[in-house]
Amino acid sequence: MRIDIITVLPELLRSPFDHSIMKRAQQKGLLEVVVHDLRPFGLGKHRKVDDYQFGGGAGMVMMIEPMSKCIESLKAERDYDEIIYLTPDGKRLNQSISNQLSLKGNLMMICGHYKGIDERIREQYITLDISIGDFVLSGGELAAAVLVDSIGRLLPGVLNDETSALFDSFQDDLLAPPIYTRPADYNGLKVPDILLSGNDGAIEKWRYEQSLKRTQERRPDLLED
Ligand code: ADE
């Protein structure tokens, strides 16, 4: 999979994909993340990318021309399955959306800044609006990083058995069960006996019950869907 990200703050996206699982995904050639600086597409001597809002109101708006030129330059190179705009008014990200996006080949992500982007960019190019939650970030970069991570780890071959996504929270609409590692007894704080029993069937049953209990307690909404 290839993911192209357009941003005015490329520096913000240098590091998130250079560690751990995202790094491994790229080293294995399963994921390519390319960050594009919008600034060179900006207008005039100062490479301006934003301007005042028509109709008045506080906050700058990202202009259509630089963004359009940047998007067109990328589209000239390859076809995109989705052109995603990260925005608080988008569809709320969940595991099912990440699962679906992980099946695609080429994705483009647009990071907004200031007040947001000119509506005509959305009408013209955006095929999917995504929000990572009901709160407002200063820009779309951190949201893009979250989205890339959640998709990247699902690509076949990225995770090994140890890190398998199959048992993640949400993968089956349930939160993950509690987990423990050595020592089995830390100053009297004990690991549940069942996990030390070696009885795989009983352990699986216990984990399922714990998942269900945790989901009922913390996220009953997941069970309603
Ligand atoms: N940009 C600003 N806030 C955002 C959010 N909550 N999700 C996605 N993109 C954003």
Boltz pocket constraint, residues with backbone or C-beta under 6 A from the ligand:
constraints:
  - pocket:
      binder: B
      contacts: [[A, 86], [A, 87], [A, 88], [A, 112], [A, 130], [A, 131], [A, 132], [A, 133], [A, 134], [A, 135], [A, 136], [A, 137], [A, 138], [A, 139], [A, 140], [A, 143]]
      max_distance: 6.0
